[in-house]
Amino acid sequence: MKENQVSTLEKVLSFLFPIIGIILYFINKNNVKDSSEYLKWSGIGFLIGVICQLILISVIS
């Protein structure tokens, strides 16, 4: 029975720490109505992290 929704705090945690978002997805995929939000915010956080690292590397070298 899918009743719960993803809270804002869980979205922020998934964004800041993508591995937590992936873990939350697999734990809650049968219990949360829109559990794909965990993966969406994890992916966005991961991509922004990679982009920031590439910019930082290009500035330093």
C-alpha positions as CSV (number, residue, x, y, z in Angstrom):
1,M,0.0,0.0,0.0
2,K,1.6,3.2,-1.2
3,E,0.5,6.1,1.0
4,N,3.5,8.2,2.1
5,Q,5.2,10.9,0.0
6,V,8.8,11.8,-0.1
7,S,9.5,14.7,2.4
8,T,11.5,17.7,1.6
9,L,14.2,16.7,4.1
10,E,14.6,13.3,2.3
11,K,14.9,15.1,-1.0
12,V,17.6,17.4,0.5
13,L,19.5,14.4,1.9
14,S,19.3,12.6,-1.4
15,F,20.7,15.7,-3.2
16,L,23.5,16.3,-0.7
17,F,24.4,12.6,-0.2
18,P,23.4,10.6,-3.4
19,I,24.2,7.3,-1.8
20,I,21.6,7.9,0.9
21,G,19.0,8.6,-1.8
22,I,19.8,5.4,-3.5
23,I,19.5,3.5,-0.2
24,L,16.2,5.2,0.7
25,Y,14.8,4.3,-2.7
26,F,15.5,0.6,-2.3
27,I,14.2,0.6,1.3
28,N,11.0,2.5,0.5
29,K,10.2,1.6,-3.1
30,N,7.1,-0.5,-2.1
31,N,6.0,1.9,0.7
32,V,6.3,5.4,-0.8
33,K,4.0,6.7,-3.5
34,D,6.6,8.4,-5.6
35,S,9.8,6.7,-4.6
36,S,11.5,7.6,-7.8
37,E,12.0,11.1,-6.3
38,Y,14.9,9.7,-4.3
39,L,16.7,8.6,-7.5
40,K,15.9,11.9,-9.3
41,W,17.4,14.0,-6.5
42,S,20.3,11.7,-6.1
43,G,21.1,11.9,-9.8
44,I,20.8,15.7,-9.8
45,G,23.1,15.9,-6.7
46,F,25.6,13.6,-8.3
47,L,25.7,15.5,-11.6
48,I,26.2,18.8,-9.9
49,G,29.0,17.4,-7.8
50,V,30.7,16.1,-10.9
51,I,30.3,19.4,-12.7
52,C,31.7,21.3,-9.7
53,Q,34.7,19.0,-9.5
54,L,35.4,19.4,-13.2
55,I,35.3,23.2,-12.8
56,L,37.5,23.1,-9.7
57,I,40.1,20.9,-11.5
58,S,40.1,23.2,-14.5
59,V,40.6,26.3,-12.4
60,I,43.4,24.7,-10.3
61,S,45.4,23.4,-13.2
